[in-house]
Amino acid sequence: MKGIVLAGGLGTRMLPLTKITNKHLLPVFNKPMIYYPIQTLVDAGIEDILLVTGGTNAGDFLRLLGNGKEFGLKHLNYTYQEGEGGIAEALGLAEYFAAGEKIVVILGDNLLQQGIKKAVDNFQRQERGAKILLKEVSQPQRFGVAEISGDRIVSIEEKPEAPKSNFIVTGFYMYDSQVFDIVKALKPSARGELEITDVNNAYIEQGTMTFEILEGWWTDAGTFESLYNATCLIAEKTL
């Protein structure tokens, strides 16, 4: 099993902070944001990790992280995403790295209270397909929302005005090697990006998507409000 951290994009929602640095290098309490998803993968037993970044500050990741020695890694892999083609496009850049193995993908601005080792272990035993991690929230409208029937996801709708549930798709995804064929078949959305929701819905249509509910708190850190919230949660957890 290999791990992929997606840390590209321009971070325009967080200007002017991101005018001179990548969003994922901003501090969350006492560490750069990017430390948290890498540590989540390491804690789940994944040591072969690829960081996908982009923009004009990509070199700062190498200066900060090096070969990942601080996380107990022997090597840390890097690749570069040109422009903003979406999460699925960034994922597609990892095909050579995955080399046919299952992958665990984390968005670089997603933080959580508890680890994902149990879910990763369960996916390792899953014969094929994909797994996503859901979280119940009070305002699901700004996320991908999962419609659930029993132990099955019926569909995922991106940022719906009338959500069919309060369960949103967090930035933790697990895929088999078929994911790269799915990405290659995608067409850009109305905003000109390859959407990860379309990848997930492809697995749902095949009937090979499973899910688990995250325990403990979860937050992204892609807005000023959520960055502040993440800092408070990490501080409370650390102190």
C-alpha positions in Angstrom: 0.0 0.0 0.0 1.3 3.4 -1.0 0.4 6.9 0.2 -0.2 10.1 -1.7 -0.6 13.6 -0.3 -2.1 16.1 -2.6 -0.8 19.6 -1.8 -1.1 21.6 -5.0 -3.4 24.4 -5.9 -3.1 28.1 -5.6 -5.0 28.6 -2.3 -6.8 31.7 -3.6 -9.4 31.5 -0.8 -6.6 32.3 1.6 -5.0 35.4 0.0 -3.0 37.3 0.9 -1.4 34.6 3.1 -0.9 32.4 0.0 0.6 35.2 -2.1 4.1 34.2 -1.0 3.7 30.6 0.1 1.7 27.4 -0.6 -1.4 27.0 1.6 -0.1 23.6 2.9 3.0 25.3 4.4 0.9 27.6 6.6 1.2 26.8 10.3 -1.4 24.8 12.2 -0.5 25.4 15.8 3.2 24.4 16.1 3.7 22.6 12.8 3.3 23.3 9.1 0.0 22.0 7.8 1.7 19.5 5.5 3.1 17.6 8.5 -0.3 16.3 9.6 -1.3 14.3 6.6 2.2 12.8 6.2 2.1 11.8 9.9 -1.4 10.3 9.4 0.0 8.0 6.7 3.0 7.0 8.7 0.8 6.2 11.7 -1.3 4.0 9.4 1.8 2.0 8.6 2.5 3.5 5.2 6.1 4.4 4.5 6.2 4.8 0.7 4.7 8.3 0.2 4.4 10.7 -2.7 3.8 14.4 -2.3 2.0 16.1 -5.2 2.5 19.9 -5.2 2.6 22.8 -7.6 2.8 26.6 -7.9 5.8 28.8 -7.5 6.7 27.5 -4.0 7.1 23.8 -4.7 10.8 23.9 -3.8 9.9 25.0 -0.3 8.5 21.5 0.4 11.8 19.9 -0.4 13.7 22.4 1.8 11.2 21.7 4.6 10.7 18.0 4.4 13.8 16.6 2.7 13.6 12.8 2.5 11.1 12.6 5.3 13.7 11.7 8.0 11.7 13.6 10.6 8.8 11.2 10.1 11.1 8.1 10.2 11.0 7.7 6.5 13.9 6.6 4.4 12.7 8.4 1.3 10.0 10.9 0.3 8.8 11.2 -3.3 7.8 14.4 -5.0 6.0 15.3 -8.3 4.7 18.6 -9.7 1.2 19.5 -10.9 1.1 22.3 -13.5 -1.8 24.7 -13.0 -5.0 23.9 -11.3 -6.6 20.9 -13.0 -8.4 19.5 -10.0 -7.8 16.8 -7.4 -8.4 14.0 -9.8 -5.8 15.4 -12.2 -3.3 15.6 -9.4 -4.0 12.0 -8.5 -3.4 11.0 -12.1 0.2 12.2 -11.8 0.8 9.4 -9.3 0.2 6.5 -11.6 3.9 5.7 -12.1 4.5 5.9 -8.4 1.6 3.6 -7.5 2.9 0.9 -9.9 -0.2 -1.2 -9.7 -0.5 -1.2 -5.9 -3.4 0.1 -3.8 -3.1 3.7 -2.7 -4.3 5.8 0.2 -4.8 9.5 -0.8 -5.0 12.4 1.6 -5.8 16.0 0.8 -3.0 18.1 2.3 -5.4 20.4 4.3 -7.3 17.6 6.0 -6.7 17.0 9.7 -8.3 14.6 12.1 -8.3 13.6 15.8 -7.9 9.9 15.4 -5.9 7.9 12.9 -7.1 5.9 9.8 -5.1 2.7 10.4 -8.2 0.6 11.0 -9.8 1.8 7.7 -6.5 1.3 5.9 -6.2 -2.3 7.2 -9.8 -3.0 6.2 -9.2 -1.7 2.7 -6.1 -3.8 2.4 -8.3 -6.8 2.9 -10.9 -5.5 0.4 -10.6 -7.5 -2.8 -11.0 -4.6 -5.1 -12.6 -1.2 -5.5 -12.4 1.9 -3.3 -13.1 3.2 0.2 -13.9 6.7 1.4 -14.2 8.1 4.9 -17.3 10.1 5.8 -18.1 12.5 8.5 -21.4 13.8 9.8 -21.5 17.6 9.8 -24.1 20.3 10.5 -23.6 22.2 7.2 -22.8 19.8 4.4 -23.6 22.2 1.6 -19.9 23.1 0.9 -18.7 19.5 0.5 -19.4 16.4 -1.5 -22.5 14.8 0.2 -23.0 11.1 0.3 -26.5 9.6 -0.1 -26.5 6.3 2.0 -28.8 3.3 1.9 -27.9 0.8 4.6 -24.3 -0.1 4.2 -24.1 1.2 0.6 -23.4 4.6 -0.9 -26.0 5.4 -3.5 -24.4 8.6 -4.9 -22.2 11.6 -4.1 -23.4 15.1 -5.0 -20.9 17.9 -5.0 -22.0 21.0 -3.0 -25.7 20.5 -3.2 -28.2 23.2 -2.2 -30.5 20.5 -0.8 -28.2 17.8 0.7 -29.6 14.3 0.9 -27.8 13.6 4.1 -25.4 15.3 6.6 -22.6 12.8 5.7 -19.8 14.5 3.7 -16.9 13.0 1.9 -13.7 13.9 3.7 -10.3 14.2 2.0 -9.3 10.6 2.6 -9.6 8.2 -0.3 -8.5 4.6 -0.9 -8.3 3.1 -4.4 -7.2 0.1 -6.3 -5.1 0.4 -9.5 -8.2 0.9 -11.7 -8.5 4.5 -10.4 -6.0 5.7 -13.0 -8.1 4.4 -15.9 -11.1 6.1 -14.4 -9.2 9.4 -14.2 -8.1 9.1 -17.8 -11.7 8.8 -18.9 -12.9 11.8 -17.0 -14.1 15.0 -18.7 -13.6 18.4 -17.1 -16.4 19.8 -15.0 -18.1 23.2 -15.5 -15.2 24.8 -13.6 -12.6 23.2 -15.9 -11.3 20.6 -13.5 -11.3 16.8 -13.2 -13.4 16.1 -10.1 -12.7 13.5 -7.5 -16.4 13.2 -7.0 -16.7 11.8 -10.5 -14.0 9.2 -9.6 -15.9 8.1 -6.5 -19.2 7.9 -8.4 -17.6 5.7 -11.0 -16.7 3.2 -8.2 -20.2 3.6 -6.8 -21.7 2.7 -10.2 -19.6 -0.4 -10.3 -20.8 -1.4 -6.8 -17.2 -1.6 -5.5 -17.2 1.5 -3.2 -17.2 1.0 0.6 -17.1 3.6 3.3 -16.4 4.1 7.0 -17.4 6.9 9.4 -14.6 8.9 10.9 -14.5 8.9 14.7 -13.4 12.0 16.6 -13.2 15.4 15.1 -12.2 16.2 11.5 -11.6 19.4 9.8 -10.1 20.8 6.6 -8.0 24.0 6.8 -8.7 25.5 3.4 -10.4 28.7 4.6 -9.5 31.3 7.3 -12.2 30.0 9.5 -11.3 26.3 9.2 -7.6 27.1 9.6 -8.3 28.8 12.9 -10.6 25.9 13.9 -7.9 23.4 13.0 -5.3 25.3 15.0 -7.6 25.4 18.1 -8.3 21.6 17.8 -4.6 20.7 17.4 -3.6 23.0 20.3 -6.2 21.3 22.5 -5.0 17.9 21.4 -1.3 18.8 21.9 -1.3 20.8 25.2 
